[in-house]
C-alpha cells in the first residue's frame, strides 16, 4: 500500500490530517514535519493502522568458521 496524507482545510481555518498506508508509530514520524509547520496539534485520533506492527527491516548475519 502506498503511503499518503489526506489534508482538509475547513472554512474556519482548522486543518485535518489523515495518514494512510503507514503502520505503527511511524505515522506520527511521517506527518511530524507538517504538524510542526502548521502549529499545535489540538486532537489526535489513532486509526487501526497505528496499532498494527510496523514492518521491520530484515538483517541476516553469517558466521565464518
C-alpha positions in Angstrom: 0.0 0.0 0.0 1.3 3.4 -0.8 1.8 6.0 1.9 -0.3 9.1 1.7 -1.6 12.1 3.6 -5.1 13.5 3.2 -5.3 17.1 4.2 -8.5 19.0 4.7 -8.8 22.7 5.5 -12.2 23.8 6.9 -13.8 27.2 6.3 -12.9 28.2 9.8 -9.2 27.5 9.0 -8.8 24.4 11.1 -6.8 21.6 9.4 -7.5 17.9 9.5 -4.6 15.5 8.5 -5.1 11.8 7.9 -2.2 9.4 7.3 -2.9 6.2 5.3 -0.7 3.3 4.5 1.7 3.7 7.4 1.6 1.2 10.3 2.5 1.7 13.9 4.0 4.8 15.4 5.7 5.6 12.1 2.6 7.5 11.1 3.5 10.2 13.7 7.0 10.5 12.3 5.6 10.6 8.7 3.5 13.7 9.5 5.7 15.4 12.0 7.2 17.9 9.6 3.8 19.1 8.6 2.4 19.2 12.2 5.4 21.3 13.2 4.9 23.7 10.3 1.2 24.2 11.0 1.3 24.6 14.8 -0.1 22.9 17.8 -2.0 19.6 17.5 -5.3 20.0 19.2 -6.5 16.4 18.9 -5.0 13.1 17.7 -7.1 10.1 16.8 -5.3 6.9 16.2 -6.6 4.5 13.5 -6.4 0.8 13.4 -3.2 1.1 11.3 -1.5 2.8 14.3 -2.0 -0.4 16.4 -0.6 -2.7 13.7 3.1 -3.6 13.9 5.3 -1.7 11.6 7.4 -3.8 9.2 11.0 -4.1 10.3 14.0 -4.5 8.0 15.5 -7.9 7.8 19.0 -8.4 9.0 20.9 -11.5 8.2 24.3 -12.4 9.6 26.8 -15.1 8.7 29.4 -16.6 10.9 32.7 -17.6 9.4 34.1 -20.9 10.7 
